[in-house]
Each structure stands twice: as structure tokens, then as C-alpha cells.
Amino acid sequence: MPVAINLHPLNDEDRELIEFARRIVDANTDGPDGVHTMGAAVRGIDGRMFGGLNIFHFTGGPCAELVALGHARAEGARELTTIVAVGNEGRGPVGPCGRDRQILLDYHPRIRVLLPTSDGMRSVRIVDLMPLAAVRTAEAAGQHGTPVVD
């Protein structure tokens, strides 16, 4: 039985975040076969936006979303509301890979993800995007303070 996913229309702040990520990748890409082909942007609860750029490497270098998360944390943003990734050369927004989805669920379980759907661009909470995902708990990870979805 398929799981229903709650998708929501974008608002003006979502479109602003997409444009911010697009500008990052457009200004810094090095072509279709380059090292930097994806840009990402994340919004903090205070409205600030933070960007990131992927670093492709055959060993699995960091995706743009993870770089944006690190940038936000380095600037003091602890609570994040929304994230999006955008491909270079006009490819537009792209949904996060499986690894990024799991990291978002583990560390930012309330974040909204902007991604393309068959009905156009939509917003979805990460917990709705991954309804049957494994949840990393503090006990399982051996660390204190690991977020758990409630």
C-alpha cells in the first residue's frame, strides 16, 4: 500500500531560497563534468539564508546540501526551516539524495524540503518525505542529544 506524502505549494520565501541556491551554483559551477555542479541553500528560523556548493569526488564528496548545513552551523544557525538544491546549467531544483535525506531526518527532523514533483515544485517536511525511514536515536548512536522525530 503506497504511503501518502503531504505536499504543499511554495511561498515567496521558498522561491527566494531557490533563487539564492541557483545564483550560488550559476556563479561557481565549472561545467557539466566539473567538480561543482550543485548549489544548495538553507534558511534559518531567523530568516537568514546560507549556501553551499557540492564537491564531487569519486569517494563520495559532500553534497551541496551538507555543505549548506555546515555553513549554517558555522554561522550560528541551529534551527533550520527549509532546504533546497539546484543543479547547474539550468537544471533547476533537485530532490536530495538518500544520504542527505537521512541526515536531514536525523539532525533537522522539522525541516521542509523543496523539490520537484509531477505537480511542479512543492514543499514537504522531511518526516513526511521519509515516513518509513530508520530513526537514529541517542541510544543507538551512543551520543547524547541526537534528535529523535516525535
Secondary structure, 3 states (H helix, E strand, C coil): CCCCCCCECCCHHHHHHHHHHHHHHHHHCCCCCCCCCEEEEEEECCCCEEEEECCCCCCCCCCHHHHHHHHHHHCCCCCEEEEEEEECCCCEEECCCHHHHHHHHHHCCCCEEEEEECCEEEEEEHHHHCCCCCCCCHHHHCCCCCCCCC
